[in-house]
Amino acid sequence: MSKKNKGFLPKRIAGVKVPKSVRNGPLGELIASSAGPALIAEAVMVARAKQIKDDVESKRNPPAVEAGLT
């Protein structure tokens, strides 16, 4: 009997170790599907956009100025 080919997920993705339970579980199946890479790319872009927005806002309103410490 042959095994079902659910997709292959490497042990490390971008230098981060992926636990066996994740690789073999439902999340691993989602990541290995055709929609998985698009989902990961979108999540990374959203996280980076939020980080950039927070950096810009902190430069406009430094915490010391908001607290009246200057």
PLY file of the C-alpha trace (Angstrom):
ply
format ascii 1.0
element vertex 70
property float x
property float y
property float z
element edge 69
property int vertex1
property int vertex2
end_header
0.00 0.00 0.00
1.22 3.46 -0.76
1.01 6.41 1.55
-1.22 9.35 0.83
0.82 12.32 -0.27
-0.59 15.15 1.89
2.18 17.50 0.92
5.66 17.98 2.20
6.60 20.42 4.92
10.28 20.79 5.77
11.57 20.58 9.33
12.72 24.19 9.11
11.07 27.11 7.37
13.13 30.31 7.13
15.44 29.00 9.83
12.60 28.33 12.28
12.08 24.75 13.42
8.56 23.46 12.72
7.46 20.89 15.33
6.43 17.45 14.09
2.95 17.88 15.57
2.44 20.98 13.42
3.88 19.40 10.26
1.64 16.35 10.56
-1.46 18.11 11.89
-4.22 20.14 10.26
-2.11 23.30 10.28
0.62 21.47 8.36
-1.90 20.39 5.76
-3.05 23.99 5.34
0.51 25.29 4.98
1.38 22.52 2.50
-1.70 23.26 0.37
-1.66 25.64 -2.57
-3.18 28.42 -0.44
-0.60 28.03 2.34
2.26 30.09 0.91
-0.14 32.90 -0.04
-1.57 32.90 3.48
1.91 33.08 5.04
2.99 35.89 2.69
-0.13 37.91 3.47
0.35 37.47 7.22
3.98 38.61 6.98
2.99 41.68 4.95
0.28 42.64 7.45
2.66 42.25 10.39
5.33 44.36 8.68
2.82 47.07 7.75
1.70 47.30 11.39
5.31 47.51 12.54
6.04 50.34 10.09
2.87 52.18 11.16
3.84 51.88 14.84
7.37 53.15 14.09
6.03 56.20 12.24
3.55 57.01 15.00
6.21 56.71 17.70
8.44 59.17 15.82
5.57 61.68 15.59
4.58 61.36 19.25
7.52 60.29 21.42
6.42 58.95 24.83
8.29 61.74 26.72
6.42 64.45 24.80
3.04 62.79 25.38
3.68 62.55 29.13
4.83 66.18 29.34
8.30 65.22 30.57
10.25 67.48 28.21
0 1
1 2
2 3
3 4
4 5
5 6
6 7
7 8
8 9
9 10
10 11
11 12
12 13
13 14
14 15
15 16
16 17
17 18
18 19
19 20
20 21
21 22
22 23
23 24
24 25
25 26
26 27
27 28
28 29
29 30
30 31
31 32
32 33
33 34
34 35
35 36
36 37
37 38
38 39
39 40
40 41
41 42
42 43
43 44
44 45
45 46
46 47
47 48
48 49
49 50
50 51
51 52
52 53
53 54
54 55
55 56
56 57
57 58
58 59
59 60
60 61
61 62
62 63
63 64
64 65
65 66
66 67
67 68
68 69
